Amino acid sequence: MVSQYPDVEKKLHDEIDSVLGANDDTNGHDDSKKIPTVDDIPKLQYTEKVLRESMRLYPPVWTMGRYVENDYYVGEYTIPAGSSILMSQYVMHHDPRYYEEPEHFNPDRWTTKFKTDLPRFSYFPFGGGIRGCVGEPFAWMEGILIIATIAQKWTMHLVPGQRIKLDPAITLRPKYGMKMKLIRRKS
């Protein structure tokens, strides 16, 4: 997504350069820049927004199911025991009731106020409640550090002619892969 939105890419690179240091080698290949660490995560706020928005648009687990052990009442409806309930993160994360322009990649939407005002379970890329993913905190940390590590040294562009189509199997993934051309960043 970053490769399709130059303004997002610029903000991301500006933040990473500010936090981790910019290239200063004359040939633009400074391999001595600071490697991002856990201590940098609080300063990589825009990087976290990029990850959060990416997980909104393309949650790896796009749907999950639950088995109903006892009759369950929701308003005037009864979900009988023995039923299966499916919840789709993908559908919820694209709902215009919660996300203005839901198909648009907009990391800037993730302000503190927006996150606070968002109804519970309208954003749940890792599930939620007592059955939420125990690895969620690690995944956020890992995702932010991976984005910072790659974007620190590279810009990425889709290979011309790359077809983008979703393959919603057990996880949501690109049907034809995601072939990218990496270009080393210069200062």
N, C-alpha and C positions, 0 to 999 in steps of 0.2 A: 504494500500500500504506500509506503514511504516513497518508492520510486515513481509513483503516479502523481504525487503531490509535491512539487518543488518547494512550496512555501513551508510545508511540514518538514521536508528534508533539511532545509536551511535552518529552521529553528532547532531541530534535533542536533545538527552539527555544531551550531553556535553554542548550545548548552554543553555538549560534550567537550568542545574545545575550551570553554570557560572553566569547566570542572576539572578536566584531565590535562589540559594544556594543548596548544596547537602545534602543528608541525613548525619547526624552525630551521630545518636543514635546507640548504639551497636547492637540492635536487628534489625536495619534497618527500624524501623517504626516511623520516626520522623514526627509527624503531626503538628509541629510548623513551618515548612518551610513557607517562604513568599508566599502568594497567589498572582498570577500574576494580575496586574492592567493595566489600559490604559497607565500609565507612562512607563511600561515595553515594550510596543509594539515596539518602535524604536530599542530596543536592541534585540528583538526576530526576527532577520532578516532571519535566516535559517528556523525558524518555519513558517514565512510568505511564504518562498519559497516552503515549503512542502504543505501548503494550496493551493498556486497558481498552483502548478503542479498537485495536486489532482483535482482541479477544471478544469484544462485543460483536463485531461484524462476522468473525469466523471462529466461533468457539470450537475447540478441538472435539469436545464431547458435545454434540449438537442436540442430543435428546437423551433422556433417561427415563426409566420406568420404575414403578413401584407396585408391589402386590398389596392388595387391600385385604387385611386379615379379618376385619370386622366391618359391618355396615358403617359407612361414613356419610355424614350429612353436610352438604354445602348448600346453604340457603334452602330452596324448595326441592333440591335434588338429593337423591339417595344413590350413593355409589355402593353397590352390593358387595358383601364379602366375597372373595374369590376373583374379583375384577382386577384388571391391570390398568394402571394410570400411566399415561405417557406425558412427560413435560419436555418441551423443546426450548432449550436456550436460544437456538437460532431464531425461532419464531418470536419469542419474547423480546430478544435483543433488537429485532427489526420492527417493533410495534411503535407506530407513530404517536400513540398515547403517551409514551415515555421518552421517545427520542425524536426530536425535531429532525427532519430530513434523515430518516433512519438508514438510508442506503449510502449516505455521504460519509466518507472517512473524515472525522473531525475530532482530533485529540483535544482541541481547546474546549470541547463541551464538558470535560471532566474537571470542573471547578469544585472546590470544597462544597459550595452551596448546592450545585447540581447533584453531587453524590449524596449529600444529606437529604435532599428533597426527593430523591428517587425512591419509589415504593419498594419495600422489602420483596425480594425475589423477582424484581424486574431486570436484575442483572445478576446472573449466577453461573459464570463460566466453569466454576468448580463444584456445582451443586450447592446445597445449602442445608441448614438445619443440622440435626444430629448425624446425618449421613453425608455431610459435606466432605470434600477431599481433605485428608489429613496432610497432604503434601502441598496445599495451597500456598502457605507462606514461603516455602522453599521455591516453588514454581515462580512466584512473583520476583523473588530475589534473583533467581537464575535468569529469568527472562530479561529483566532490566540490565543485568551485567552482560548478557550475551549481545543485546542490542547495542549497548555502549561500546563493547569491545569491537564489534564488526564496524559500526558506523564511525568509530574513531579513525579508522584507516581506509575505509572503502566507501564508495557510493555504489549503488546497485541499480541496474536497469534491466527491464525485461528484454530477453532476446527477441528481436523482431520476429513476428509471426507466432509468438508463443500464445497458444490457446489457453484460455482460463475458463475452466468449468469445474464446478464442485462435484465431488464424489462422496455422497453421504453414506458411508458404510458404518462400521462401529464408531469410527472417528470421522470427522469432517476433514477432507483433504483435497488437494487439487488433482483432478482426474488425469491430467497430462503432465504432472510434475510442475515445477516452477523454475524454468531455466532462466538464469540471470547472468548478466555480464558484470563483473566486478571491475571497477576502475579505482586505482589507488588515488586517494585524496592528496592534494597539495595544499600548502598553507595559503 
